């Protein structure tokens, strides 16, 4: 695993042009891209832990076997089997770069993905050609894991070392407790629970679940901080929800819903036969139904953009499951997307921590 404290944190010069690289996993942009995307994904030993000698072969085999089904799944959310992740990430990068530039710095937006276009080489070349000579790297994964943030940042750093070996680089590897991030996750929950409480819905029928992308348990046993940081995110969001509802006189009602006193954290997107973090959300929902649950609020905490995990796994598959189990309502908090509370908070954090103080 790649430790979070191994990445450079050079102080960036406010007077020089900064290339902001917002980086993530990426995803297919057309049906033909599904198989090579999967091949790159499963060839990464930090995602699929097999001996490096066999990683390429294993990645090709798994991609070949899984591509037809995965292509159908992407087609369920997009006519061209694409993910909205890339266009959303480009808009986020442009917004952040503009906010940084408004503070008196010069920032240019760039996007680099780990497993599909645009790759770091192209992103860095474009920023360099536009005048950037120092770089700010920010992952789109809120909670650090060596398998996501670590792998992606390392991929970008390898490109920077080749093309700009002497450049200053500041890596913001994690922002799981960023104030605006916590606010952005809390308010959809507050809005929905407030509606139920104001309508005097029986709290025994209501449930709140937080959901995060899963990770192999073996990674956690080896010291990966993902579970600790995801739990910290959920605890902070839950305390915000509890505080606001309590101030509105709905605290006693909130304590009676499923997931009220103690937050319920579940996981999704398990792949393969090995043990992954649980409980799985599709296994937790039946237990809530058995206890009388009829209204469910689900808040994802891992995603900055809508993509297949939210649009298909939650909005279609999980919602269908809840209806089959007798639920009357299903609500899902949005991914961050262009939420300005989060974006402004992240921009302020980057301005305050990545750049050296201006003199004069």
N, C-alpha and C positions, 0 to 999 in steps of 0.2 A: 504493500500500500504506500501511496505517496502522502507523507505527513503534511499537515496544513502549514507548519512553520518552516518549510523548506523553500518557499517561493520568495523571490526578491521583492523588497518593499523600498525601492529607491525613492527619495524625495524628488518629485518632479518639479522642474523649473517653470514657474508661472508665465515666464516671458517666451517660452518656446512652444511650438505646436505639438499638441498631444494627440496621438492616435488612440481613441477609445475603442477597445475590442470587447464587445459583448459576445460571450461564447456559450455554446450549449451543445446538446447532443445532435441536433439536426433531425431531419426526417425526409422521406421521399417527396419529390415535387412532381412526379408523374408515375404511371404504372411501371414503366421500365426501370425506375430507380429503386423499387422495393427490394429486389434481390441484392444488388450491390450494397445498398444501405445495410441490410441484414448481415451481409458478408463482412463488412467493415466492423459492425457492432460485435459480432461473435468472434472475430479474430483478435479482439482486444483482451489480453489476459487479465486486465483489471475488471472486466465485465464477466468474462467466461474463463474462470481460473483453471486452465489446463496447461501442461508444459508448453513452453514457448515453441518448441520444435513442432508441435502438433496444432498450434493455434490457427495457422492459416488454413490447413487442411480441414480442421474441424469447423471453422467459420464458413468455408465454402459449402461443406456438406449440409450444415444446419440451414444455411440460407437457401440452398436449393430445395430442401424439403419443406421449409416453412413459407417460402415466398408466395405460392399460390393462395394459401389461406389468408396470409397477412394482406395480400393485395386485395382480396375480397373485403377484408375488414376496413381497410382504408377507403374503399369504394363506398362503404356505408356512410362515411362522413363527408365525402367529397367526390364529385363526378369524375375528377381526374386523378383519384387515388393519391391526393397530396395532403399534407398537413398545413394548417395555418401558422405553424410555429415560425417559419422564416420571415414571412412578411410582417408579422407582429414584432418579432425581435428587431427587424430593421427599423420599425417605427419607434420602438423603445430606445434603440441606440441613438437615433436622430434627436429624440426628445432630451435624453441625458446630455448629449454633446452640446445642444443648444443651451441648456441650463448652466452647464459648466462655463460655456463661452460668455454667458450673461454676467458671470461673476468676475470677468476681466481676463480669464484665461483664453486660450485658443484651443478648441477641441474639435476633432473631426470624427464622425461616427463610422465604425466598422463592425462587421459581424463575421465570426468564424465558427464553423461547426465541426464537431468531432468525427461524425460518421458519414456525412454527405455534404455536398456543395452548400455554401462556399467554404472551402478549406482555408486554413490559416495562411498558406503561402500567397494565395490570391488576395486575401483581405489585407495582409501586411504590405504587399506590393502596391495595392491601391492607395493605402494611407501614406506610404512613403512617397509615392509619385505626387501626392497632393500636398506634401510638405511636412508631414509628421516626422519628428526625429526622436521622440520619446513616447512611451506606450503605457496605457492604463488598461489592465486586463480584469474584467469583471465577469464571473460566471453567472448563468441564469438559474443555477441551482441554489436555493436559499440555504440549505443545510449541508455542510461540508461532508463529503465522502470521498475517499480515495478513488472509488470506482466511477464517480461522476465528475465532481469538481477537479479532483486530482488528475484524472486521466485527461480531461479536456484542457486544463491549464498547462499540463506538461506538453501536450501536443502543440499548443500555441507557442510555448517557450522554445521548443525545438526549432520551429520555423524562425523565430526571432533571432536565435543564436546563429542561424545560417545567414540571414539577410541583413541583420542589424546588430552585430556582435557587441558593439560598444554602447548601444543605446541604454538610456535609463528606462527601467521597467518597474512599475508598481502593480502588484497583484493584490486585489481585494478578494480573498479566497472564500469568504463566507459572510453572510449578513442575516443570520437566522433570528436575531433579536432586534433588527432594525425597527425603530419606532413606527415608521410609516407602513412597514410590512405588517406588523402586528395589528395596526389600525385597519388596514385594508382587508385583512382576514376576519376581523371581529365584527365589522359593521353589517355585512350580509346576514350573519347569525343573529345579531341584535334585532335587525329589522324583522326577520321572519318570526323569531320567538316572541317579539313584542306583539305582532299581529295575533298570534295564537293566544297569548295572555290577555290581550285586550278584548278578544272575542270570547273569553272565559272558557276556552277549550280545556277539557279534562287533561291535566298534566300527565296523567298515567298513559295517555294515548300518544304523547309526544316524545320524540327522541332526537338527540344531537350526536352525530358521529363526525370525528375528524378522520381524514384519510390521507395517507402518504404513500409514495411509491415504495415498494418493498425492496429488500436487499438480502442477499444470502446471509444466513446466521453466522456462517464461518467468517465473514468479513468482520462482524462485530466482535467475535471471539478473539480475533487478531488485533483488536484495538481501534477499529474504525469508529470515529465519533458520531456517525450519522444518527444512530438511535438516540443518543444523549441529546444531540442538538435538535432533533425533530421533537422529542418530548419537551424540551425547553420552549420551543416555539408554541406548541399546543398549550402548555401551561400558561404562557404569557397571554395568549389569545383568550383562553378560558377565564383568566382573572379579569381581563378587560370586559368580557361579556357579563360576568357575574357582577362587576362593579356598576356597570351602566344599568342593568336590569334591577339591581338592588336599589339604586338611587331613584328609579322610577316606581318603586313599591312593588316590584314583581319578583323579589328575591325568593320569597317562600314558594311561589309557583315554580320558579326555575329549579329549586332544589328537588322538586318532586318529579321532574322529567327524567327519562332515561339518559344518562350522561350529563346530569346537572351538577350533582355534588362532585363527582369525579369525572374528568373528561375521558371520553371513549376514543382511543386512538386505534385505528385499523389500517390495514395495508392492502395494496392492490398491485396487479401486474407481475405476479409470480411467473417465472419461466423455468421449465425443466423440473427434474425429479428431486433436486436437492432441497434441503430445508431452508425456507425463507422466513423473514420476520412475519409474525402474525400478532393478533388474529387477522385473517382475511376478511374484508368487509362483506363479501358475499356469503361468508359463513356466520357472520355476526348478526346480519339482518334477520334471519329466521328466529334467532333467540329473542330478539326484540318483539317480533310478531307474536311469539308464543306467550310473552308477558303482557300482551294487550296493546302493543304499539300499533298505531294507525297513521301516524304523521311523522315523517322523517326529514330532518335537515342534515345535509352532508356538506362539509366544508373541506375541500382539498387544501393541503398546506405545502405541497411540493412544487407547484407548477406556476411558472410566470406567464405561460401562454396556453390557450386552448389547444389541445391536440388529441390524439386517439385515446389516451387514457381518460380524458374528461368527456369528450364528445361521444365516444362509443361505450367504453367500459362503465361509465357512470350514467350518462344521460340516456342511454338506450338499454344496455344490459342490466344495470343495477335497478333502474327505474322499472323495467319490465318485471324483474324479480319481486320488487316490492308490491306491484299491482297483483301479481299472482299470489302473494302471501296475504292479501287483503288490506294492504295499506290504502288509505284514501288520498293521501297527499305525499308527494316527493318533491323536495326542493334541494337544489345544489348551488352553493356559492360559486361565483365565477372565479376563474383563474385571474391573475393580476392584470394581464393584458395592458391596457393603457391607463390604468388607475393612477391618477396624478398624485394622490396622497402617498402612494408607495414610490413613484418615480421621483417626486420632489424630495422625499426623505433620502432616497438613495443618492441623488445628485448632491445634496448637502453633505452627506457622509463622504462622498468621493472628494468634494472640494476641501473639506476640513482635514482629511487624513492623508490624501495622496500627494498634495502639493506642499512644497516648502513655503514658509511664511514669506510674504512679500515685504520688502524693506522700503521704508520711506512713507 
